[in-house]
Amino acid sequence: MSTIQYSEMRQKKYYRARELSQLLGVGLSTIWLYAKEGKLTPKKLSARVTVFDIEEINKLFNSVEVA
């Protein structure tokens, strides 16, 4: 990760899309695809700022079963 330290990210409750993509190791477009599909709920703070709740992320990935 560039300027954001992993330990700092784990303490936050809300994440911007770019931070979340880095944390999860997926592309930025994947985050927005999950939001479009309803898998993640974006929260608009302003016209240019959208965040995602880490607890929702944890629930999503803890419910996924590995084949």
N, CA, C, O and CB atoms as a CASP TS submission, in Angstrom:
PFRMAT TS
TARGET T0000
AUTHOR 0000-0000-0000
METHOD Language model
MODEL 1
PARENT N/A
ATOM      1  N   MET     1       0.831  -1.177   0.000  1.00  0.00           N
ATOM      2  CA  MET     1       0.000   0.000   0.000  1.00  0.00           C
ATOM      3  C   MET     1       0.873   1.236   0.000  1.00  0.00           C
ATOM      4  O   MET     1       1.941   1.263   0.610  1.00  0.00           O
ATOM      5  CB  MET     1      -0.944   0.001   1.197  1.00  0.00           C
ATOM      6  N   SER     2       0.419   2.219  -0.668  1.00  0.00           N
ATOM      7  CA  SER     2       1.243   3.412  -0.836  1.00  0.00           C
ATOM      8  C   SER     2       1.391   4.211   0.446  1.00  0.00           C
ATOM      9  O   SER     2       2.285   3.928   1.243  1.00  0.00           O
ATOM     10  CB  SER     2       0.661   4.286  -1.905  1.00  0.00           C
ATOM     11  N   THR     3       0.549   5.189   0.661  1.00  0.00           N
ATOM     12  CA  THR     3       0.711   6.037   1.829  1.00  0.00           C
ATOM     13  C   THR     3      -0.153   5.602   3.006  1.00  0.00           C
ATOM     14  O   THR     3       0.014   6.100   4.119  1.00  0.00           O
ATOM     15  CB  THR     3       0.393   7.455   1.471  1.00  0.00           C
ATOM     16  N   ILE     4      -1.060   4.693   2.769  1.00  0.00           N
ATOM     17  CA  ILE     4      -1.962   4.247   3.819  1.00  0.00           C
ATOM     18  C   ILE     4      -1.411   2.955   4.417  1.00  0.00           C
ATOM     19  O   ILE     4      -1.187   1.976   3.705  1.00  0.00           O
ATOM     20  CB  ILE     4      -3.408   4.041   3.271  1.00  0.00           C
ATOM     21  N   GLN     5      -1.201   2.964   5.705  1.00  0.00           N
ATOM     22  CA  GLN     5      -0.686   1.779   6.379  1.00  0.00           C
ATOM     23  C   GLN     5      -1.838   0.828   6.689  1.00  0.00           C
ATOM     24  O   GLN     5      -2.927   1.261   7.065  1.00  0.00           O
ATOM     25  CB  GLN     5       0.070   2.167   7.676  1.00  0.00           C
ATOM     26  N   TYR     6      -1.591  -0.468   6.530  1.00  0.00           N
ATOM     27  CA  TYR     6      -2.620  -1.479   6.741  1.00  0.00           C
ATOM     28  C   TYR     6      -3.179  -1.412   8.155  1.00  0.00           C
ATOM     29  O   TYR     6      -4.393  -1.514   8.333  1.00  0.00           O
ATOM     30  CB  TYR     6      -2.063  -2.868   6.467  1.00  0.00           C
ATOM     31  N   SER     7      -2.335  -1.244   9.157  1.00  0.00           N
ATOM     32  CA  SER     7      -2.805  -1.198  10.549  1.00  0.00           C
ATOM     33  C   SER     7      -3.724  -0.010  10.789  1.00  0.00           C
ATOM     34  O   SER     7      -4.671  -0.114  11.570  1.00  0.00           O
ATOM     35  CB  SER     7      -1.619  -1.136  11.510  1.00  0.00           C
ATOM     36  N   GLU     8      -3.464   1.116  10.134  1.00  0.00           N
ATOM     37  CA  GLU     8      -4.333   2.287  10.266  1.00  0.00           C
ATOM     38  C   GLU     8      -5.684   2.021   9.629  1.00  0.00           C
ATOM     39  O   GLU     8      -6.712   2.453  10.151  1.00  0.00           O
ATOM     40  CB  GLU     8      -3.682   3.521   9.629  1.00  0.00           C
ATOM     41  N   MET     9      -5.694   1.321   8.517  1.00  0.00           N
ATOM     42  CA  MET     9      -6.937   1.068   7.811  1.00  0.00           C
ATOM     43  C   MET     9      -7.854   0.152   8.607  1.00  0.00           C
ATOM     44  O   MET     9      -9.074   0.306   8.542  1.00  0.00           O
ATOM     45  CB  MET     9      -6.652   0.465   6.452  1.00  0.00           C
ATOM     46  N   ARG    10      -7.310  -0.783   9.346  1.00  0.00           N
ATOM     47  CA  ARG    10      -8.129  -1.733  10.090  1.00  0.00           C
ATOM     48  C   ARG    10      -8.877  -1.063  11.239  1.00  0.00           C
ATOM     49  O   ARG    10      -9.826  -1.648  11.759  1.00  0.00           O
ATOM     50  CB  ARG    10      -7.262  -2.859  10.627  1.00  0.00           C
ATOM     51  N   GLN    11      -8.490   0.129  11.649  1.00  0.00           N
ATOM     52  CA  GLN    11      -9.108   0.807  12.777  1.00  0.00           C
ATOM     53  C   GLN    11     -10.254   1.717  12.347  1.00  0.00           C
ATOM     54  O   GLN    11     -11.014   2.180  13.198  1.00  0.00           O
ATOM     55  CB  GLN    11      -8.072   1.607  13.525  1.00  0.00           C
ATOM     56  N   LYS    12     -10.395   1.977  11.086  1.00  0.00           N
ATOM     57  CA  LYS    12     -11.414   2.889  10.595  1.00  0.00           C
ATOM     58  C   LYS    12     -12.758   2.182  10.464  1.00  0.00           C
ATOM     59  O   LYS    12     -12.811   0.968  10.265  1.00  0.00           O
ATOM     60  CB  LYS    12     -10.995   3.482   9.252  1.00  0.00           C
ATOM     61  N   LYS    13     -13.838   2.944  10.577  1.00  0.00           N
ATOM     62  CA  LYS    13     -15.179   2.390  10.408  1.00  0.00           C
ATOM     63  C   LYS    13     -15.667   2.552   8.971  1.00  0.00           C
ATOM     64  O   LYS    13     -16.396   1.697   8.467  1.00  0.00           O
ATOM     65  CB  LYS    13     -16.156   3.064  11.373  1.00  0.00           C
ATOM     66  N   TYR    14     -15.279   3.625   8.317  1.00  0.00           N
ATOM     67  CA  TYR    14     -15.692   3.886   6.938  1.00  0.00           C
ATOM     68  C   TYR    14     -14.475   4.028   6.041  1.00  0.00           C
ATOM     69  O   TYR    14     -13.441   4.557   6.448  1.00  0.00           O
ATOM     70  CB  TYR    14     -16.563   5.152   6.860  1.00  0.00           C
ATOM     71  N   TYR    15     -14.618   3.543   4.804  1.00  0.00           N
ATOM     72  CA  TYR    15     -13.520   3.562   3.850  1.00  0.00           C
ATOM     73  C   TYR    15     -13.982   4.151   2.535  1.00  0.00           C
ATOM     74  O   TYR    15     -15.104   3.903   2.094  1.00  0.00           O
ATOM     75  CB  TYR    15     -12.960   2.156   3.637  1.00  0.00           C
ATOM     76  N   ARG    16     -13.123   4.926   1.912  1.00  0.00           N
ATOM     77  CA  ARG    16     -13.365   5.392   0.546  1.00  0.00           C
ATOM     78  C   ARG    16     -13.158   4.199  -0.381  1.00  0.00           C
ATOM     79  O   ARG    16     -12.546   3.206   0.012  1.00  0.00           O
ATOM     80  CB  ARG    16     -12.413   6.598   0.159  1.00  0.00           C
ATOM     81  N   ALA    17     -13.659   4.291  -1.593  1.00  0.00           N
ATOM     82  CA  ALA    17     -13.588   3.172  -2.540  1.00  0.00           C
ATOM     83  C   ALA    17     -12.150   2.749  -2.826  1.00  0.00           C
ATOM     84  O   ALA    17     -11.855   1.555  -2.872  1.00  0.00           O
ATOM     85  CB  ALA    17     -14.279   3.548  -3.844  1.00  0.00           C
ATOM     86  N   ARG    18     -11.257   3.712  -3.019  1.00  0.00           N
ATOM     87  CA  ARG    18      -9.861   3.374  -3.314  1.00  0.00           C
ATOM     88  C   ARG    18      -9.196   2.667  -2.126  1.00  0.00           C
ATOM     89  O   ARG    18      -8.461   1.698  -2.314  1.00  0.00           O
ATOM     90  CB  ARG    18      -9.071   4.645  -3.680  1.00  0.00           C
ATOM     91  N   GLU    19      -9.450   3.143  -0.923  1.00  0.00           N
ATOM     92  CA  GLU    19      -8.892   2.494   0.273  1.00  0.00           C
ATOM     93  C   GLU    19      -9.414   1.066   0.385  1.00  0.00           C
ATOM     94  O   GLU    19      -8.658   0.142   0.684  1.00  0.00           O
ATOM     95  CB  GLU    19      -9.246   3.297   1.554  1.00  0.00           C
ATOM     96  N   LEU    20     -10.699   0.895   0.143  1.00  0.00           N
ATOM     97  CA  LEU    20     -11.318  -0.419   0.242  1.00  0.00           C
ATOM     98  C   LEU    20     -10.760  -1.374  -0.805  1.00  0.00           C
ATOM     99  O   LEU    20     -10.531  -2.547  -0.510  1.00  0.00           O
ATOM    100  CB  LEU    20     -12.828  -0.304   0.092  1.00  0.00           C
ATOM    101  N   SER    21     -10.538  -0.891  -2.017  1.00  0.00           N
ATOM    102  CA  SER    21      -9.970  -1.756  -3.055  1.00  0.00           C
ATOM    103  C   SER    21      -8.566  -2.212  -2.674  1.00  0.00           C
ATOM    104  O   SER    21      -8.195  -3.356  -2.934  1.00  0.00           O
ATOM    105  CB  SER    21      -9.938  -1.025  -4.407  1.00  0.00           C
ATOM    106  N   GLN    22      -7.782  -1.328  -2.061  1.00  0.00           N
ATOM    107  CA  GLN    22      -6.442  -1.692  -1.613  1.00  0.00           C
ATOM    108  C   GLN    22      -6.507  -2.708  -0.466  1.00  0.00           C
ATOM    109  O   GLN    22      -5.733  -3.665  -0.430  1.00  0.00           O
ATOM    110  CB  GLN    22      -5.667  -0.438  -1.173  1.00  0.00           C
ATOM    111  N   LEU    23      -7.424  -2.490   0.456  1.00  0.00           N
ATOM    112  CA  LEU    23      -7.569  -3.382   1.598  1.00  0.00           C
ATOM    113  C   LEU    23      -7.969  -4.786   1.163  1.00  0.00           C
ATOM    114  O   LEU    23      -7.453  -5.777   1.680  1.00  0.00           O
ATOM    115  CB  LEU    23      -8.597  -2.826   2.571  1.00  0.00           C
ATOM    116  N   LEU    24      -8.889  -4.862   0.209  1.00  0.00           N
ATOM    117  CA  LEU    24      -9.396  -6.159  -0.241  1.00  0.00           C
ATOM    118  C   LEU    24      -8.561  -6.786  -1.347  1.00  0.00           C
ATOM    119  O   LEU    24      -8.698  -7.977  -1.629  1.00  0.00           O
ATOM    120  CB  LEU    24     -10.807  -6.011  -0.715  1.00  0.00           C
ATOM    121  N   GLY    25      -7.704  -6.001  -1.970  1.00  0.00           N
ATOM    122  CA  GLY    25      -6.873  -6.531  -3.043  1.00  0.00           C
ATOM    123  C   GLY    25      -7.647  -6.746  -4.333  1.00  0.00           C
ATOM    124  O   GLY    25      -7.358  -7.670  -5.094  1.00  0.00           O
ATOM    125  N   VAL    26      -8.637  -5.884  -4.575  1.00  0.00           N
ATOM    126  CA  VAL    26      -9.416  -5.958  -5.811  1.00  0.00           C
ATOM    127  C   VAL    26      -9.320  -4.616  -6.515  1.00  0.00           C
ATOM    128  O   VAL    26      -8.840  -3.639  -5.939  1.00  0.00           O
ATOM    129  CB  VAL    26     -10.908  -6.337  -5.527  1.00  0.00           C
ATOM    130  N   GLY    27      -9.770  -4.568  -7.744  1.00  0.00           N
ATOM    131  CA  GLY    27      -9.733  -3.327  -8.497  1.00  0.00           C
ATOM    132  C   GLY    27     -10.814  -2.356  -8.037  1.00  0.00           C
ATOM    133  O   GLY    27     -11.826  -2.759  -7.463  1.00  0.00           O
ATOM    134  N   LEU    28     -10.590  -1.108  -8.291  1.00  0.00           N
ATOM    135  CA  LEU    28     -11.545  -0.062  -7.941  1.00  0.00           C
ATOM    136  C   LEU    28     -12.882  -0.300  -8.640  1.00  0.00           C
ATOM    137  O   LEU    28     -13.942  -0.072  -8.059  1.00  0.00           O
ATOM    138  CB  LEU    28     -10.987   1.322  -8.311  1.00  0.00           C
ATOM    139  N   SER    29     -12.825  -0.753  -9.877  1.00  0.00           N
ATOM    140  CA  SER    29     -14.064  -1.024 -10.615  1.00  0.00           C
ATOM    141  C   SER    29     -14.877  -2.137  -9.961  1.00  0.00           C
ATOM    142  O   SER    29     -16.104  -2.145 -10.069  1.00  0.00           O
ATOM    143  CB  SER    29     -13.745  -1.397 -12.063  1.00  0.00           C
ATOM    144  N   THR    30     -14.217  -3.077  -9.285  1.00  0.00           N
ATOM    145  CA  THR    30     -14.923  -4.155  -8.588  1.00  0.00           C
ATOM    146  C   THR    30     -15.731  -3.604  -7.422  1.00  0.00           C
ATOM    147  O   THR    30     -16.847  -4.060  -7.171  1.00  0.00           O
ATOM    148  CB  THR    30     -13.930  -5.218  -8.089  1.00  0.00           C
ATOM    149  N   ILE    31     -15.187  -2.638  -6.715  1.00  0.00           N
ATOM    150  CA  ILE    31     -15.906  -2.010  -5.602  1.00  0.00           C
ATOM    151  C   ILE    31     -17.186  -1.367  -6.123  1.00  0.00           C
ATOM    152  O   ILE    31     -18.259  -1.552  -5.548  1.00  0.00           O
ATOM    153  CB  ILE    31     -15.014  -0.952  -4.886  1.00  0.00           C
ATOM    154  N   TRP    32     -17.072  -0.614  -7.209  1.00  0.00           N
ATOM    155  CA  TRP    32     -18.250   0.049  -7.772  1.00  0.00           C
ATOM    156  C   TRP    32     -19.225  -0.954  -8.378  1.00  0.00           C
ATOM    157  O   TRP    32     -20.433  -0.716  -8.357  1.00  0.00           O
ATOM    158  CB  TRP    32     -17.828   1.062  -8.830  1.00  0.00           C
ATOM    159  N   LEU    33     -18.735  -2.066  -8.915  1.00  0.00           N
ATOM    160  CA  LEU    33     -19.613  -3.116  -9.423  1.00  0.00           C
ATOM    161  C   LEU    33     -20.416  -3.726  -8.274  1.00  0.00           C
ATOM    162  O   LEU    33     -21.621  -3.939  -8.407  1.00  0.00           O
ATOM    163  CB  LEU    33     -18.794  -4.207 -10.153  1.00  0.00           C
ATOM    164  N   TYR    34     -19.754  -4.010  -7.143  1.00  0.00           N
ATOM    165  CA  TYR    34     -20.453  -4.545  -5.965  1.00  0.00           C
ATOM    166  C   TYR    34     -21.516  -3.567  -5.482  1.00  0.00           C
ATOM    167  O   TYR    34     -22.594  -3.988  -5.062  1.00  0.00           O
ATOM    168  CB  TYR    34     -19.454  -4.846  -4.828  1.00  0.00           C
ATOM    169  N   ALA    35     -21.232  -2.285  -5.534  1.00  0.00           N
ATOM    170  CA  ALA    35     -22.207  -1.268  -5.124  1.00  0.00           C
ATOM    171  C   ALA    35     -23.396  -1.271  -6.089  1.00  0.00           C
ATOM    172  O   ALA    35     -24.547  -1.190  -5.660  1.00  0.00           O
ATOM    173  CB  ALA    35     -21.546   0.144  -5.076  1.00  0.00           C
ATOM    174  N   LYS    36     -23.119  -1.362  -7.377  1.00  0.00           N
ATOM    175  CA  LYS    36     -24.176  -1.364  -8.391  1.00  0.00           C
ATOM    176  C   LYS    36     -25.056  -2.603  -8.258  1.00  0.00           C
ATOM    177  O   LYS    36     -26.270  -2.528  -8.450  1.00  0.00           O
ATOM    178  CB  LYS    36     -23.569  -1.296  -9.802  1.00  0.00           C
ATOM    179  N   GLU    37     -24.448  -3.743  -7.931  1.00  0.00           N
ATOM    180  CA  GLU    37     -25.176  -4.996  -7.777  1.00  0.00           C
ATOM    181  C   GLU    37     -25.912  -5.090  -6.445  1.00  0.00           C
ATOM    182  O   GLU    37     -26.698  -6.014  -6.238  1.00  0.00           O
ATOM    183  CB  GLU    37     -24.225  -6.157  -7.912  1.00  0.00           C
ATOM    184  N   GLY    38     -25.667  -4.141  -5.538  1.00  0.00           N
ATOM    185  CA  GLY    38     -26.334  -4.156  -4.243  1.00  0.00           C
ATOM    186  C   GLY    38     -25.617  -4.972  -3.183  1.00  0.00           C
ATOM    187  O   GLY    38     -26.147  -5.161  -2.089  1.00  0.00           O
ATOM    188  N   LYS    39     -24.421  -5.459  -3.488  1.00  0.00           N
ATOM    189  CA  LYS    39     -23.653  -6.225  -2.505  1.00  0.00           C
ATOM    190  C   LYS    39     -23.059  -5.312  -1.437  1.00  0.00           C
ATOM    191  O   LYS    39     -22.872  -5.732  -0.295  1.00  0.00           O
ATOM    192  CB  LYS    39     -22.538  -7.014  -3.198  1.00  0.00           C
ATOM    193  N   LEU    40     -22.764  -4.068  -1.801  1.00  0.00           N
ATOM    194  CA  LEU    40     -22.258  -3.051  -0.879  1.00  0.00           C
ATOM    195  C   LEU    40     -23.172  -1.840  -0.941  1.00  0.00           C
ATOM    196  O   LEU    40     -23.738  -1.529  -1.989  1.00  0.00           O
ATOM    197  CB  LEU    40     -20.789  -2.656  -1.219  1.00  0.00           C
ATOM    198  N   THR    41     -23.311  -1.160   0.186  1.00  0.00           N
ATOM    199  CA  THR    41     -24.144   0.026   0.231  1.00  0.00           C
ATOM    200  C   THR    41     -23.265   1.260   0.367  1.00  0.00           C
ATOM    201  O   THR    41     -22.687   1.492   1.429  1.00  0.00           O
ATOM    202  CB  THR    41     -25.154  -0.057   1.388  1.00  0.00           C
ATOM    203  N   PRO    42     -23.158   2.051  -0.686  1.00  0.00           N
ATOM    204  CA  PRO    42     -22.367   3.281  -0.584  1.00  0.00           C
ATOM    205  C   PRO    42     -23.131   4.338   0.216  1.00  0.00           C
ATOM    206  O   PRO    42     -24.354   4.438   0.125  1.00  0.00           O
ATOM    207  CB  PRO    42     -22.015   3.822  -1.992  1.00  0.00           C
ATOM    208  N   LYS    43     -22.397   5.116   0.991  1.00  0.00           N
ATOM    209  CA  LYS    43     -22.984   6.212   1.750  1.00  0.00           C
ATOM    210  C   LYS    43     -22.383   7.519   1.239  1.00  0.00           C
ATOM    211  O   LYS    43     -21.176   7.736   1.341  1.00  0.00           O
ATOM    212  CB  LYS    43     -22.740   6.038   3.288  1.00  0.00           C
ATOM    213  N   LYS    44     -23.225   8.378   0.694  1.00  0.00           N
ATOM    214  CA  LYS    44     -22.769   9.659   0.147  1.00  0.00           C
ATOM    215  C   LYS    44     -22.608  10.659   1.292  1.00  0.00           C
ATOM    216  O   LYS    44     -23.569  10.951   2.004  1.00  0.00           O
ATOM    217  CB  LYS    44     -23.769  10.202  -0.930  1.00  0.00           C
ATOM    218  N   LEU    45     -21.395  11.181   1.467  1.00  0.00           N
ATOM    219  CA  LEU    45     -21.152  12.228   2.459  1.00  0.00           C
ATOM    220  C   LEU    45     -21.280  13.606   1.830  1.00  0.00           C
ATOM    221  O   LEU    45     -21.674  14.568   2.488  1.00  0.00           O
ATOM    222  CB  LEU    45     -19.764  12.061   3.089  1.00  0.00           C
ATOM    223  N   SER    46     -20.944  13.687   0.562  1.00  0.00           N
ATOM    224  CA  SER    46     -21.089  14.925  -0.199  1.00  0.00           C
ATOM    225  C   SER    46     -21.139  14.544  -1.677  1.00  0.00           C
ATOM    226  O   SER    46     -21.160  13.363  -2.023  1.00  0.00           O
ATOM    227  CB  SER    46     -19.908  15.937   0.099  1.00  0.00           C
ATOM    228  N   ALA    47     -21.158  15.547  -2.532  1.00  0.00           N
ATOM    229  CA  ALA    47     -21.245  15.274  -3.976  1.00  0.00           C
ATOM    230  C   ALA    47     -20.047  14.478  -4.486  1.00  0.00           C
ATOM    231  O   ALA    47     -20.173  13.731  -5.457  1.00  0.00           O
ATOM    232  CB  ALA    47     -21.353  16.584  -4.751  1.00  0.00           C
ATOM    233  N   ARG    48     -18.895  14.626  -3.849  1.00  0.00           N
ATOM    234  CA  ARG    48     -17.683  13.965  -4.328  1.00  0.00           C
ATOM    235  C   ARG    48     -17.105  12.938  -3.370  1.00  0.00           C
ATOM    236  O   ARG    48     -16.043  12.374  -3.635  1.00  0.00           O
ATOM    237  CB  ARG    48     -16.650  14.983  -4.616  1.00  0.00           C
ATOM    238  N   VAL    49     -17.791  12.685  -2.252  1.00  0.00           N
ATOM    239  CA  VAL    49     -17.258  11.760  -1.255  1.00  0.00           C
ATOM    240  C   VAL    49     -18.278  10.666  -0.954  1.00  0.00           C
ATOM    241  O   VAL    49     -19.393  10.934  -0.508  1.00  0.00           O
ATOM    242  CB  VAL    49     -16.880  12.513   0.039  1.00  0.00           C
ATOM    243  N   THR    50     -17.864   9.424  -1.213  1.00  0.00           N
ATOM    244  CA  THR    50     -18.685   8.248  -0.928  1.00  0.00           C
ATOM    245  C   THR    50     -17.849   7.300  -0.089  1.00  0.00           C
ATOM    246  O   THR    50     -16.668   7.093  -0.366  1.00  0.00           O
ATOM    247  CB  THR    50     -19.186   7.553  -2.245  1.00  0.00           C
ATOM    248  N   VAL    51     -18.467   6.717   0.943  1.00  0.00           N
ATOM    249  CA  VAL    51     -17.759   5.788   1.818  1.00  0.00           C
ATOM    250  C   VAL    51     -18.545   4.487   1.933  1.00  0.00           C
ATOM    251  O   VAL    51     -19.720   4.411   1.574  1.00  0.00           O
ATOM    252  CB  VAL    51     -17.533   6.413   3.215  1.00  0.00           C
ATOM    253  N   PHE    52     -17.858   3.462   2.448  1.00  0.00           N
ATOM    254  CA  PHE    52     -18.453   2.155   2.670  1.00  0.00           C
ATOM    255  C   PHE    52     -18.168   1.738   4.105  1.00  0.00           C
ATOM    256  O   PHE    52     -17.078   1.986   4.622  1.00  0.00           O
ATOM    257  CB  PHE    52     -17.907   1.103   1.658  1.00  0.00           C
ATOM    258  N   ASP    53     -19.143   1.107   4.749  1.00  0.00           N
ATOM    259  CA  ASP    53     -19.034   0.675   6.146  1.00  0.00           C
ATOM    260  C   ASP    53     -18.253  -0.641   6.210  1.00  0.00           C
ATOM    261  O   ASP    53     -18.595  -1.601   5.519  1.00  0.00           O
ATOM    262  CB  ASP    53     -20.448   0.510   6.791  1.00  0.00           C
ATOM    263  N   ILE    54     -17.211  -0.686   7.037  1.00  0.00           N
ATOM    264  CA  ILE    54     -16.358  -1.881   7.129  1.00  0.00           C
ATOM    265  C   ILE    54     -17.117  -3.073   7.705  1.00  0.00           C
ATOM    266  O   ILE    54     -16.813  -4.215   7.362  1.00  0.00           O
ATOM    267  CB  ILE    54     -15.126  -1.588   7.989  1.00  0.00           C
ATOM    268  N   GLU    55     -18.095  -2.830   8.572  1.00  0.00           N
ATOM    269  CA  GLU    55     -18.867  -3.945   9.134  1.00  0.00           C
ATOM    270  C   GLU    55     -19.685  -4.644   8.045  1.00  0.00           C
ATOM    271  O   GLU    55     -19.827  -5.867   8.064  1.00  0.00           O
ATOM    272  CB  GLU    55     -19.800  -3.443  10.258  1.00  0.00           C
ATOM    273  N   GLU    56     -20.215  -3.881   7.111  1.00  0.00           N
ATOM    274  CA  GLU    56     -20.939  -4.466   5.989  1.00  0.00           C
ATOM    275  C   GLU    56     -19.991  -5.295   5.123  1.00  0.00           C
ATOM    276  O   GLU    56     -20.358  -6.365   4.637  1.00  0.00           O
ATOM    277  CB  GLU    56     -21.617  -3.365   5.148  1.00  0.00           C
ATOM    278  N   ILE    57     -18.786  -4.799   4.936  1.00  0.00           N
ATOM    279  CA  ILE    57     -17.769  -5.517   4.152  1.00  0.00           C
ATOM    280  C   ILE    57     -17.436  -6.841   4.830  1.00  0.00           C
ATOM    281  O   ILE    57     -17.368  -7.882   4.177  1.00  0.00           O
ATOM    282  CB  ILE    57     -16.483  -4.655   3.985  1.00  0.00           C
ATOM    283  N   ASN    58     -17.231  -6.792   6.135  1.00  0.00           N
ATOM    284  CA  ASN    58     -16.915  -8.012   6.879  1.00  0.00           C
ATOM    285  C   ASN    58     -18.040  -9.030   6.781  1.00  0.00           C
ATOM    286  O   ASN    58     -17.778 -10.220   6.607  1.00  0.00           O
ATOM    287  CB  ASN    58     -16.638  -7.685   8.343  1.00  0.00           C
ATOM    288  N   LYS    59     -19.294  -8.583   6.890  1.00  0.00           N
ATOM    289  CA  LYS    59     -20.433  -9.495   6.773  1.00  0.00           C
ATOM    290  C   LYS    59     -20.485 -10.126   5.387  1.00  0.00           C
ATOM    291  O   LYS    59     -20.746 -11.321   5.250  1.00  0.00           O
ATOM    292  CB  LYS    59     -21.744  -8.756   7.065  1.00  0.00           C
ATOM    293  N   LEU    60     -20.235  -9.316   4.364  1.00  0.00           N
ATOM    294  CA  LEU    60     -20.275  -9.815   2.992  1.00  0.00           C
ATOM    295  C   LEU    60     -19.236 -10.922   2.786  1.00  0.00           C
ATOM    296  O   LEU    60     -19.550 -11.980   2.240  1.00  0.00           O
ATOM    297  CB  LEU    60     -20.035  -8.664   1.996  1.00  0.00           C
ATOM    298  N   PHE    61     -18.020 -10.679   3.218  1.00  0.00           N
ATOM    299  CA  PHE    61     -16.957 -11.647   2.966  1.00  0.00           C
ATOM    300  C   PHE    61     -16.941 -12.799   3.938  1.00  0.00           C
ATOM    301  O   PHE    61     -16.373 -13.847   3.630  1.00  0.00           O
ATOM    302  CB  PHE    61     -15.645 -10.971   3.003  1.00  0.00           C
ATOM    303  N   ASN    62     -17.546 -12.645   5.101  1.00  0.00           N
ATOM    304  CA  ASN    62     -17.660 -13.775   6.026  1.00  0.00           C
ATOM    305  C   ASN    62     -18.766 -14.724   5.616  1.00  0.00           C
ATOM    306  O   ASN    62     -18.754 -15.891   6.009  1.00  0.00           O
ATOM    307  CB  ASN    62     -17.908 -13.279   7.437  1.00  0.00           C
ATOM    308  N   SER    63     -19.729 -14.245   4.828  1.00  0.00           N
ATOM    309  CA  SER    63     -20.835 -15.094   4.387  1.00  0.00           C
ATOM    310  C   SER    63     -20.501 -15.879   3.118  1.00  0.00           C
ATOM    311  O   SER    63     -21.254 -16.771   2.730  1.00  0.00           O
ATOM    312  CB  SER    63     -22.071 -14.250   4.151  1.00  0.00           C
ATOM    313  N   VAL    64     -19.400 -15.562   2.480  1.00  0.00           N
ATOM    314  CA  VAL    64     -19.009 -16.236   1.239  1.00  0.00           C
ATOM    315  C   VAL    64     -18.369 -17.574   1.576  1.00  0.00           C
ATOM    316  O   VAL    64     -17.446 -17.644   2.388  1.00  0.00           O
ATOM    317  CB  VAL    64     -18.033 -15.355   0.406  1.00  0.00           C
ATOM    318  N   GLU    65     -18.867 -18.641   0.947  1.00  0.00           N
ATOM    319  CA  GLU    65     -18.304 -19.960   1.150  1.00  0.00           C
ATOM    320  C   GLU    65     -17.300 -20.277   0.049  1.00  0.00           C
ATOM    321  O   GLU    65     -17.534 -19.987  -1.124  1.00  0.00           O
ATOM    322  CB  GLU    65     -19.411 -21.019   1.192  1.00  0.00           C
ATOM    323  N   VAL    66     -16.203 -20.863   0.437  1.00  0.00           N
ATOM    324  CA  VAL    66     -15.173 -21.260  -0.519  1.00  0.00           C
ATOM    325  C   VAL    66     -15.458 -22.676  -0.976  1.00  0.00           C
ATOM    326  O   VAL    66     -15.646 -23.570  -0.151  1.00  0.00           O
ATOM    327  CB  VAL    66     -13.750 -21.153   0.102  1.00  0.00           C
ATOM    328  N   ALA    67     -15.493 -22.886  -2.267  1.00  0.00           N
ATOM    329  CA  ALA    67     -15.807 -24.218  -2.811  1.00  0.00           C
ATOM    330  C   ALA    67     -14.651 -25.158  -2.697  1.00  0.00           C
ATOM    331  O   ALA    67     -14.752 -26.314  -3.107  1.00  0.00           O
ATOM    332  CB  ALA    67     -16.224 -24.121  -4.251  1.00  0.00           C
TER
END
